[in-house]
């Protein structure tokens, strides 16, 4: 067995923008004459798609939300996100992102991105950070109807990689996912992928219980060592859920 592809999460792995998202969601709730998020709701939203978060928040407040209404809220938030990023001179990318991407590319591994954020937000950041050329395969929140911890996004990424590279014959167990939340880790595990947990959002010890590898920072990830594990034995059994 070999490692063929590395799949990145976006918010909390590539860019440190969770505070911006939480702020914008609260602003939209207030505009809709609804209470802002409680602490428990903010925690529960981490790693999940905006559509799933808004749907749950509205349900918690007794507001019936059809798909059209949810889509309207999503794109209002996306426009506000663009405005917020324009105020920031230097994007809050996590240290080590560019170096890890370089490592992946130099080892002839394929790259993909699987996120609950909508495509407009992802492409804005990747273009500004000059990383867009590396991510031909992006599965965004507006590509699927489910949210992490469901595995659909990761499975769709495998399908798209095989379409982009017909000779790859990629299987989920030949992918490595990089995640920062229990919801994302569970989604990758349910896709039969091995997972690196990066302690950007949750503490190291919490991620260590449910990931194949855990690092404090992306720069700590020894990709060569990970590749050797893939080449020497079968995938490790799925770790305990977070």
N, C-alpha and C positions, 0 to 999 in steps of 0.2 A: 504494500500500500504506500502511496505517496501523497504528499501535500501538493495540491494543485492551485488552490485559490484562497485568498484572504478576504473576508467580508467585514467591512467596518460598519459599526453603528455611527451615527452622526452627532446628535446632541449629547454632550457628556463624554464623547470620545475624540471627535475632531475639534469641536468648538465648545467653549465653556459659556453657553448662552442660556442655561436653564433659568437663571433669575429673570432674564428678559422675557422668556415665554410665560413664566408664572405671573409676571407683572401685566403682560398684555391680556392674558386670560381674565385676570381680575378686572381690568379696565372694561373689557367687553361685557362681563357679567353685570357690572355696575351700570353700563349704558343700557342694558336690557332690564334694568330695575330689579336685579337679583343680587343676593348677598355674595360677596367675594368668597374665595376658597377658604375653607378651614384648614388647619395644619394637617389633619389626617388626609384631606382630599389632595393637598399639594404632594404629600408623600406618595399617595396611591397613583398619582398621575405620571410619576417618573418612569420613563421607558415606554409609555403607551402613546398611541397616536393622538393627535389633536382631536380627530373626529370622535374617538372613543372617550376622550376626556370630557369634551363638551357634552356629549350624549349623557354621560353619567352625572355630570354636574347639573345639567338641566333636570334630569330625572330626580335627583336628590332634592330639587327645589320645586318639584311638582309641575314643571313646565313640559308640555308635550312637544317633542321635537321631531319633525319629519326631515327627510334627507335634504330637501331644498333649503330648509332653515339652517341645518347644520353646515351645509356647503357655504351658505352666505356668511355665517360666523367665521368659518375657516379662512375665507378669502379676505374678510375684514382684518383678521389677525395677521394674515400674510402681508397685507399692505402696511399695517402698523409696524411689522417686523422690519420691512424695508426701510421705513422712516427711522427706526431706532438704530439700525446698523449704519445708516448714513451719518449719524452723529458720532460714530466711533472711528477715529483715525486709524487705529491698528486693531484688527480683529482679535478677539481673545481665543486664539487657537491654542490647543494644549501643546506644551513643549514635547518635542520628539515626533510629532505627526509627520513632518516632511522627511525626517530621517528613516522612519519606519516604512513609509511609502517607497523611498529609494531602495531600502533593503528588499522589499517585496519584488519590486521591478527588476532589481539586479539578479535575483534568483529565478527569473523567468516565471514567476507565479502570477496568476491573474488576480485582478483587483475588482471588488464590487462594494457597493454601499447599500445597506438595508436600514431604512429609517421610517418612523411614523410621521416625520415632518413632511410637509407638502413640497413638491418638486421646486416650486418657485423659490422657497426659502433655501433649499439645499444648493441649487444652482447659483443663487446670488453669492453665497459664501464661497463655494468652490471657485467661481470665476474671480472673485476679489482676491482670494488667496493663491490664485494661479495653480490650482490643483485639479481643475476640471478635466484636463487632458488625460489624467490618470484613471478616471472613473468613467469608463464607457458604459458600465452596467450600474444603474441606480434603480432601486425599488423604493419608491416614496409612498407616503401615506395616502396619496390620491391614486395609487395604482391598485390598491386592494381594499376590500371592504372590512377586513378584520384587523386586529391590532395585536402586537406582541402582548401577552405571551403565546399567542397562536403562532404556529410555524410558517404560515402561508408566505410571508415576505421572504424568508430565507429560501424556501423551496422555489419560489418564483425567480429568485436571483440565480439559482442553479440552472433553471430552465433557460433563462436569458443568456447566461454565459455559454451554454451549449449551443445556442442559436448563433451567437456572435463568433464562436470558435468551434465549428462543426467537428473538428478532429479531437477535441478535448475529451469528450466522453466523461464529463465530470459527474461524480456521485457526491451526495451530501457529506459522506464520511471523509471525503478528500478535501473538505473545506475547513478553514479555521475562522471562527467568528471572534470579533473583538467587541466586548460589551462592558457596560458600566452599571447596569441595573438588574435586579432579579427578573423582571419581566422579559428583558432582552436575552438574558442568559437562558431562561426557560425556553424561549422561542427557538434559540439555536440548538439547545439540547433535544428538543422535540423534533428537530429536523435531522437528528443524528449527526450533528457536527460537534467537534471539540471546541472549547471556548477558553479564551483568555479574558479574565476579568481585570479591568484596570480601575484602581481605587480612586476615581475622580469624584464619584457621587456617593458611594457607600464605603464604609471602612474595609480595609484589607481582610480582616478576619472573617467578616460576613461573606465576602465573595469567595474566600478560600474554601469554604465548605461546599461550594457547588460548581466550581470551575476546575478545568484541567490544569490551568496555569493561572497564577494571580500575580500582578505587578502593581507597585505603587505608581509608577510612571511608565508611559509608553517606551521611553528610552531604556527601561530596564528589561524589555522583552528581548530575549536571545533567540532570534528567528532560526539561526543555524541549529541550535539545540532542539527546538521544536520540530524542525524538519527531520532530524535524526530519529526522534521518537516515532514519527509517522513512517519512516522507511524501515525501521527495525522490528515493528510489531503491529498487531492489529489495534484498532482504536480502543482506548481505555473505556471501561464501562461508564455509562452516564453517571455523573456525580449526583449527590443528593440535591434535591431542589432547595432553593434558597427559602 
